[in-house]
Amino acid sequence: MKIFITGIGGISAAGRNIAEHLKSFRLMKRNAGTVSLFDTSLPYPVFEVKSPPINKQINEQKNEMRTLSLAMSALKEALQDADLQKDFSGIKAGVCLGTSVASQLNDIDFYRTYRNTGAANMASVDRFLKGNLAEAVAKSMKASGPSVTVVNACSSGADAIGVALSWLRNGVCDIAIAGGADELNRVPLCGFGALGILSKSLCRPFDKDRSGLNLGEGAGILILETEKFLRLRGKKSALRLAGYGAAADAYHLTAPRPDGSGLESALRKSLADANITPQDVCFVNAHGTATHDNDKVEGIVFEKVFGPKIKFLSTKGYTGHTLGAAGGLEAAFTASALKECWIPASAGFIQQDENIPVKPIREQTEINGSFAVSTSLAFGGNNASIVIARDH
């Protein structure tokens, strides 16, 4: 069964929509800076969305969770791209969105006040409970199908797209909203800093002198439809969601398995699911966090699966690591690259690491293939791979 991608939406520090992202990619523009959302003495640059669109309905509900506003912004663009209304009444529609930060009650002031006084204003708790991404989006769209929020660390967005794919293939719904969203927050900034994997300079994915990741925020949304439903709407799309694979390392809480066997398994599963060979893949949008272990493992696996000439890049040099949103954003970028027939330079890469057998592209590159892969790695040993196709 063919599952089509009919709408794409995205927001991050690199752009408020897909067109702005592509412009930033062409210009190799990296909109990083100091945190303005909260006070911190930590010296790490971040990729913050400046003045994101605010959803009026969310404000009216006094639920101002930033992640949900970012998700609604990306959703609005995706719906416009798919030529769909904001009312899914009477349609078998599902919503599956991934997140990481928004799955936690991260209001430190709430905890501090409660600890010191034994009581605290419950507004932040109310916002959190009303901020379930999938439920909130499904309610706003009047979608009566399944709604699931996937919380699987940094592979959440990719895994959410994989879940939505299974729904469509199995007749659970005819159309699905899938992707991920996450916001910058003091808790993950402190947490990643404590792990020693944040860089004090702009990140350099796969580079020999990489020193860690930069946190970012944003949302990436895909509208997925069955071929039958698309025909009923009288629409066409050349983009398809062709395959998905997932595997767990069961190795370490935060580090990937050194031999990359979990990632390799996820990759090969996604290729088999799409019924293609590694030679059919024209490029890979890598997870590429610019941390030592992640990039080394990905590079080893890419060479093993695809060979030494595989074209690949990391877009995190433009967006930062958006955590639960990363898989959704990077799926959106991968689909857009196939549609536009070019991929951007991998920002930050200068010198090849002798321990990584392949290197990312250093300049904007034309592509002519029909299949591309987007990979996501996560804490807990989670690995996910998505195959996106373009029918010529």
C-alpha positions as CSV (number, residue, x, y, z in Angstrom):
1,M,0.0,0.0,0.0
2,K,1.3,3.4,-0.9
3,I,1.3,6.1,1.7
4,F,1.7,9.7,0.4
5,I,3.2,12.8,2.0
6,T,0.9,15.6,1.0
7,G,1.8,18.3,3.4
8,I,5.0,19.5,5.0
9,G,5.5,22.0,7.8
10,G,8.4,23.1,9.9
11,I,9.6,25.8,12.3
12,S,13.0,26.2,13.9
13,A,15.7,28.8,14.4
14,A,16.5,28.2,10.7
15,G,13.1,29.4,9.5
16,R,9.4,29.9,10.3
17,N,8.4,27.7,7.4
18,I,10.0,25.3,4.9
19,A,10.8,28.0,2.3
20,E,12.7,30.0,5.0
21,H,14.6,26.8,6.0
22,L,15.7,26.1,2.4
23,K,16.9,29.7,2.1
24,S,18.9,29.4,5.3
25,F,20.4,26.1,4.0
26,R,21.4,27.7,0.7
27,L,23.1,30.6,2.5
28,M,24.6,28.3,5.2
29,K,23.0,30.6,7.7
30,R,23.2,29.5,11.4
31,N,20.9,31.5,13.7
32,A,22.4,30.6,17.0
33,G,22.9,32.8,20.1
34,T,22.5,33.0,23.8
35,V,19.3,31.9,25.6
36,S,16.6,34.6,26.0
37,L,13.7,32.4,27.1
38,F,15.0,32.0,30.7
39,D,17.9,33.0,32.9
40,T,21.0,30.9,32.9
41,S,24.7,31.3,33.6
42,L,25.6,28.4,31.3
43,P,27.8,29.5,28.4
44,Y,26.3,27.4,25.6
45,P,24.8,28.8,22.4
46,V,21.4,27.6,21.4
47,F,19.1,27.7,18.3
48,E,16.1,29.5,19.6
49,V,13.0,30.3,17.6
50,K,12.6,34.1,17.8
51,S,9.0,35.4,18.1
52,P,7.2,32.2,17.2
53,P,3.5,32.5,16.1
54,I,1.2,32.1,19.0
55,N,-2.0,30.0,18.7
56,K,-5.0,32.1,19.8
57,Q,-7.0,29.1,20.8
58,I,-4.2,28.0,23.1
59,N,-4.0,31.4,24.8
60,E,-7.7,31.5,25.2
61,Q,-7.4,28.2,27.1
62,K,-4.6,29.7,29.2
63,N,-2.4,26.9,28.0
64,E,0.7,28.6,26.7
65,M,3.0,25.6,26.5
66,R,5.6,26.7,23.9
67,T,5.9,23.2,22.4
68,L,2.2,23.2,21.5
69,S,2.5,26.6,19.8
70,L,5.4,25.4,17.8
71,A,3.5,22.3,16.8
72,M,0.5,24.3,15.7
73,S,2.6,26.6,13.6
74,A,4.1,23.7,11.7
75,L,0.7,22.1,11.4
76,K,-0.8,25.2,9.9
77,E,1.8,25.2,7.1
78,A,1.5,21.4,6.5
79,L,-2.3,21.8,6.2
80,Q,-2.0,24.6,3.7
81,D,0.6,22.6,1.7
82,A,-1.8,19.7,1.6
83,D,-4.8,21.9,0.7
84,L,-6.8,20.7,3.7
85,Q,-9.2,22.5,6.1
86,K,-8.6,22.8,9.8
87,D,-11.6,20.5,10.5
88,F,-11.3,16.8,10.2
89,S,-14.9,16.0,11.3
90,G,-16.2,12.9,9.5
91,I,-12.7,11.8,8.4
92,K,-10.8,8.8,9.8
93,A,-7.9,10.9,10.9
94,G,-5.1,10.1,13.4
95,V,-2.6,12.2,15.2
96,C,0.8,10.9,16.3
97,L,3.4,13.4,17.5
98,G,6.7,12.9,19.3
99,T,8.2,15.1,22.1
100,S,10.6,14.9,24.9
101,V,10.7,18.2,26.8
102,A,6.9,18.7,26.7
103,S,6.4,15.3,28.3
104,Q,7.9,16.7,31.5
105,L,6.6,19.2,34.0
106,N,9.7,21.4,33.7
107,D,8.6,24.4,35.8
108,I,11.5,24.8,38.3
109,D,9.8,27.8,39.9
110,F,6.8,25.6,40.7
111,Y,9.0,23.0,42.4
112,R,11.0,25.6,44.3
113,T,7.9,27.4,45.6
114,Y,6.3,24.1,46.6
115,R,9.5,22.9,48.4
116,N,9.9,26.2,50.3
117,T,6.3,26.8,51.2
118,G,4.4,23.5,50.9
119,A,2.0,25.1,48.3
120,A,2.3,26.5,44.8
121,N,0.1,28.0,42.0
122,M,-1.2,25.1,40.0
123,A,-1.3,27.0,36.7
124,S,1.9,25.3,35.4
125,V,0.4,21.9,36.2
126,D,-2.8,22.8,34.4
127,R,-0.8,23.9,31.3
128,F,1.1,20.7,31.4
129,L,-2.0,18.5,31.6
130,K,-3.7,20.4,28.8
131,G,-0.5,20.3,26.7
132,N,-0.5,16.7,25.6
133,L,0.5,17.3,22.0
134,A,-1.5,14.7,20.1
135,E,-4.6,15.2,22.2
136,A,-4.5,19.0,21.9
137,V,-3.9,18.8,18.1
138,A,-6.6,16.2,17.6
139,K,-9.1,18.3,19.6
140,S,-8.2,21.4,17.6
141,M,-8.7,19.5,14.3
142,K,-11.8,17.6,15.5
143,A,-10.0,14.4,14.6
144,S,-11.9,11.3,15.9
145,G,-9.2,8.8,15.1
146,P,-6.3,7.6,17.3
147,S,-4.2,10.2,19.0
148,V,-0.8,9.2,20.5
149,T,2.0,11.2,21.9
150,V,5.3,9.3,21.5
151,V,8.0,10.0,24.1
152,N,11.1,8.1,23.1
153,A,13.8,10.7,23.7
154,C,15.4,12.0,20.5
155,S,13.9,9.5,18.2
156,S,10.3,10.5,19.3
157,G,9.5,12.4,16.1
158,A,10.7,9.7,13.8
159,D,9.0,7.0,15.8
160,A,5.7,8.9,15.7
161,I,5.9,9.0,11.9
162,G,6.5,5.2,11.9
163,V,3.4,4.7,14.1
164,A,1.3,6.8,11.8
165,L,2.5,4.8,8.9
166,S,1.3,1.5,10.5
167,W,-2.1,3.1,11.2
168,L,-2.5,4.0,7.5
169,R,-1.3,0.7,6.2
170,N,-3.7,-1.2,8.5
171,G,-6.8,0.8,7.8
172,V,-6.9,2.4,11.2
173,C,-7.2,5.8,9.5
174,D,-7.2,7.4,6.1
175,I,-5.1,10.4,6.9
176,A,-2.6,11.2,9.7
177,I,-0.8,14.1,11.2
178,A,2.7,13.0,12.2
179,G,6.0,14.5,13.4
180,G,7.4,16.0,16.5
181,A,7.8,19.2,18.5
182,D,9.9,20.4,21.4
183,E,10.9,23.7,23.1
184,L,14.0,25.0,24.8
185,N,13.9,24.7,28.5
186,R,16.3,25.1,31.4
187,V,16.1,21.5,32.6
188,P,17.4,19.8,29.4
189,L,20.0,22.6,29.0
190,C,21.3,21.9,32.5
191,G,21.0,18.1,32.0
192,F,22.9,18.0,28.7
193,G,25.5,20.3,30.2
194,A,25.9,18.0,33.2
195,L,26.5,15.1,30.7
196,G,29.3,17.1,29.2
197,I,28.0,16.9,25.7
198,L,27.1,20.6,25.0
199,S,29.5,22.7,22.9
200,K,30.5,26.2,23.9
201,S,30.8,27.0,20.2
202,L,28.7,26.2,17.1
203,C,28.4,22.5,16.7
204,R,30.4,20.7,14.0
205,P,28.7,17.4,13.1
206,F,31.1,14.6,12.0
207,D,34.1,17.0,12.2
208,K,37.4,15.8,13.7
209,D,37.3,18.6,16.2
210,R,33.6,18.4,17.1
211,S,33.0,19.2,20.8
212,G,29.4,18.5,21.4
213,L,25.8,19.5,20.4
214,N,23.9,22.8,20.5
215,L,20.3,22.5,21.8
216,G,17.5,23.9,19.6
217,E,13.7,23.9,19.4
218,G,11.0,23.6,16.8
219,A,8.5,21.4,15.2
220,G,8.2,19.3,12.0
221,I,4.9,17.9,10.7
222,L,3.9,15.7,7.8
223,I,0.4,15.1,6.5
224,L,0.2,11.4,5.5
225,E,-2.6,10.0,3.3
226,T,-3.6,6.6,1.8
227,E,-3.7,6.5,-2.0
228,K,-7.4,5.9,-1.9
229,F,-8.2,8.9,0.3
230,L,-5.9,11.1,-1.8
231,R,-7.8,10.1,-5.0
232,L,-11.1,10.8,-3.3
233,R,-9.8,14.3,-2.7
234,G,-8.8,14.6,-6.3
235,K,-5.2,15.4,-5.4
236,K,-1.8,14.0,-6.3
237,S,1.6,13.9,-4.6
238,A,5.0,12.7,-5.8
239,L,6.3,12.2,-2.3
240,R,5.7,9.0,-0.3
241,L,6.6,7.6,3.1
242,A,8.0,4.3,1.9
243,G,9.5,2.6,5.0
244,Y,10.3,2.7,8.7
245,G,12.5,0.6,10.9
246,A,13.4,0.7,14.6
247,A,15.7,-1.2,16.9
248,A,17.1,-0.9,20.5
249,D,20.7,-1.3,21.5
250,A,20.1,-2.4,25.1
251,Y,23.6,-1.2,25.7
252,H,23.8,2.0,27.7
253,L,21.5,4.7,29.1
254,T,22.9,7.5,26.9
255,A,25.7,6.1,24.6
256,P,25.0,4.1,21.4
257,R,26.4,0.6,21.0
258,P,30.0,1.1,19.7
259,D,29.5,-1.3,16.8
260,G,26.3,0.4,15.7
261,S,24.4,-2.8,15.4
262,G,21.1,-1.3,16.6
263,L,21.3,1.5,14.1
264,E,22.3,-0.9,11.4
265,S,19.3,-3.1,12.2
266,A,16.9,-0.1,12.1
267,L,18.4,1.0,8.8
268,R,18.1,-2.4,7.2
269,K,14.6,-2.9,8.5
270,S,13.5,0.4,6.9
271,L,15.1,-0.5,3.6
272,A,13.4,-3.9,3.6
273,D,10.1,-2.2,4.6
274,A,10.4,0.1,1.5
275,N,11.5,-2.9,-0.6
276,I,14.7,-1.2,-1.8
277,T,18.4,-1.9,-1.5
278,P,21.1,0.4,-0.1
279,Q,22.2,1.3,-3.6
280,D,18.7,2.8,-4.2
281,V,19.3,5.5,-1.6
282,C,20.6,8.8,-3.0
283,F,21.3,10.5,0.3
284,V,21.0,10.2,4.1
285,N,19.9,12.9,6.5
286,A,21.9,11.8,9.5
287,H,21.1,12.3,13.1
288,G,24.5,13.9,13.3
289,T,24.5,15.5,16.8
290,A,28.2,16.5,16.8
291,T,28.9,14.4,19.9
292,H,31.9,12.1,19.7
293,D,30.1,8.7,20.0
294,N,27.0,9.5,17.9
295,D,28.9,10.7,14.9
296,K,31.5,7.9,15.0
297,V,28.9,5.2,15.2
298,E,26.7,6.7,12.4
299,G,29.7,7.1,10.1
300,I,30.8,3.5,10.7
301,V,27.3,2.2,10.0
302,F,26.8,4.4,6.9
303,E,29.9,3.0,5.3
304,K,29.0,-0.6,6.2
305,V,25.4,-0.3,4.9
306,F,25.7,2.1,2.0
307,G,29.4,2.0,1.0
308,P,32.1,4.7,1.0
309,K,30.5,7.0,-1.5
310,I,27.2,7.6,0.2
311,K,26.1,11.3,0.3
312,F,25.0,12.4,3.7
313,L,24.7,15.5,5.9
314,S,23.4,16.7,9.3
315,T,20.9,19.6,9.4
316,K,21.5,20.1,13.1
317,G,24.2,22.6,12.2
318,Y,21.3,24.8,11.1
319,T,18.6,23.9,13.7
320,G,20.5,22.6,16.7
321,H,19.4,19.4,18.3
322,T,15.6,19.8,18.7
323,L,15.3,16.6,20.8
324,G,11.8,15.1,20.3
325,A,11.2,17.4,17.3
326,A,14.4,16.3,15.5
327,G,12.9,13.3,13.7
328,G,9.9,15.3,12.5
329,L,11.9,18.2,11.3
330,E,14.5,16.1,9.6
331,A,11.8,14.0,7.8
332,A,10.4,17.3,6.6
333,F,13.8,18.4,5.3
334,T,14.4,15.0,3.7
335,A,11.1,15.1,1.8
336,S,11.7,18.7,0.8
337,A,15.2,17.9,-0.5
338,L,13.9,15.1,-2.6
339,K,11.2,17.4,-4.0
340,E,13.7,20.2,-4.7
341,C,16.5,17.8,-6.0
342,W,19.3,19.3,-3.8
343,I,20.8,18.9,-0.4
344,P,22.6,21.6,1.6
345,A,26.1,21.5,2.9
346,S,26.6,19.9,6.3
347,A,27.2,23.0,8.3
348,G,30.2,23.0,10.6
349,F,32.1,20.2,8.9
350,I,35.7,21.0,8.0
351,Q,38.1,18.1,8.6
352,Q,37.4,14.4,8.4
353,D,37.9,12.3,11.6
354,E,40.2,9.4,10.8
355,N,38.0,7.2,13.0
356,I,35.0,7.9,10.7
357,P,35.3,6.1,7.3
358,V,33.0,8.5,5.5
359,K,32.5,12.3,5.5
360,P,29.4,14.5,4.9
361,I,29.1,16.8,2.0
362,R,30.7,20.2,2.3
363,E,28.7,22.0,-0.4
364,Q,25.2,22.2,-1.8
365,T,24.7,19.1,-4.0
366,E,22.2,18.2,-6.6
367,I,20.5,14.8,-6.3
368,N,18.5,12.9,-8.8
369,G,17.5,9.7,-6.9
370,S,14.1,8.4,-5.8
371,F,14.8,7.4,-2.2
372,A,16.3,9.1,0.8
373,V,16.8,8.0,4.4
374,S,16.5,10.0,7.7
375,T,18.0,8.5,10.8
376,S,17.4,9.2,14.5
377,L,19.3,8.0,17.5
378,A,18.2,8.4,21.1
379,F,19.0,7.9,24.8
380,G,18.0,4.5,25.9
381,G,19.6,2.9,22.8
382,N,16.7,3.8,20.6
383,N,17.3,3.8,16.8
384,A,14.9,4.8,14.1
385,S,15.1,5.1,10.3
386,I,12.6,6.5,7.8
387,V,12.7,6.0,4.0
388,I,11.1,8.7,1.9
389,A,10.4,8.3,-1.8
390,R,9.8,10.6,-4.7
391,D,8.0,9.3,-7.8
392,H,9.5,10.8,-11.0
